[in-house]
Amino acid sequence: MNDLSRFDLTGRKALVTGAAGGIGKASAIAMAKAGADVAVIDLKEEMGRETVEEILALGRKSIYIHCDVSDLEQVSEMVKEVVDTLGGLDIAHNNAGISGEPIPLMDEGAIDEWKKVMEVDLFSVFYCCREEAKYMIPQRYGKIVNTASMSGTIVNSMELGGVPVAGMAMISYATAKAGVKHLTKALAVELIQHNIYVNSISPGYIITPMTQIIQDTPEFLEVENRTTPIHRQGEAEEMAGGVLYLVSDASSYTTGHDLLMDGGHTVW
């Protein structure tokens, strides 16, 4: 029988932001199945509490915490509550984010959209990592995974009938996710001296509540599937394996890495 003990998270204390649904929920459930107690962080209370119930049913501890991760004070209070309730913090998956609106550069509202997306998709990751590290540094152990995107590696191309769709590049989102990747690398260098590992995942086109508009638009769905070598959308659960690797001792020689899980989209 294969030895999978290095993936065992028994006794570990974890938090996942954006864990009410999609990739965050899949990540939280996977960690719980591997033995971790997991705090569910999200703005969607009803869905968040449903995730908690699923974790409790697995025999693990779990709590729901309502938190706007773009608010530093709320993030600080949230991390403290996780530590006080679960008894520590060993693992963090900073996953919460928004896709933003596809507003072209010169349109009215582009500046406000830029600020909003940066606050939620980039600044929040910095806030979370900083607060999490406050508790991980003294114990000389920590595993942090940030959710970036393949859009931080390439600028998504979306065309209908050979004509580019205005704003689909989503300047703010792509830039923020590229920032998450590089923030992850910089933090990995600084925090490894404390035995804290920082990595990121970069999902491709994944079926989540946030991408429902794509699922409901056959023209967009066809383009995404055609331009991805696997020729289909990914499932949120397919991202959980990568997260589990990065938060477990199986990744003891991996830090500052961005794991692309995009069905091969960025190889073309």
Number of C-alpha atoms within 10 A of each C-alpha: 3 4 6 8 12 12 18 19 22 15 13 22 25 28 34 25 29 27 31 26 20 20 27 30 28 22 29 33 25 20 31 26 17 20 20 26 31 32 31 31 32 25 18 16 16 11 17 23 20 16 26 25 16 16 26 17 12 15 13 20 19 27 21 25 22 16 23 19 28 23 15 18 13 15 23 18 13 23 24 17 16 23 18 11 14 18 12 20 26 25 28 25 29 27 27 25 23 15 14 18 17 17 20 17 15 8 9 10 12 17 13 10 19 20 12 18 25 23 20 21 29 25 21 24 29 21 20 24 21 16 19 25 22 13 18 22 16 9 15 15 18 25 25 28 28 29 26 33 26 24 23 19 17 13 16 18 13 17 15 11 8 7 8 12 14 13 14 16 19 21 22 24 29 23 19 23 25 20 19 28 26 18 21 27 18 13 20 21 14 12 19 17 11 15 16 23 28 30 28 29 25 23 22 23 23 24 18 17 11 14 13 11 12 17 16 10 10 11 13 16 16 15 16 22 17 13 17 19 15 13 15 17 17 19 15 19 18 15 25 20 13 19 26 21 16 28 27 20 16 15 16 14 8 15 23 20 18 24 20 20 20 22 20 14 21 18 8 7
